[in-house]
Amino acid sequence: MKILVTGGAGFIGSNLVDYFLSQGHKVVCLDDLSTGFKKNIEHNFDNSNFTFIEGDIRDPETCRLATED
């Protein structure tokens, strides 16, 4: 399953990302880093099931990119 986690670099979102990856899912993390931190998710950058998109969910093009496939 492919899962989109918005706010994925925040405390709660990063824990959701880790959980879903540990269950074998593909995870797209969308965060504008206004309150989240890359350090919360950087340990996942080398995981082929993880994609990070830095952007705002209010931007239609960013949403389209995050929900492809």
Buried (B, 14 or more C-beta within 10 A) or exposed (E): EEBBBBBBBBEEBBEBBBEBBEEEBBBBBBBBEEEBEEEBBEEBEEEEBBBBBEBEBEEEEBBEBBEEE
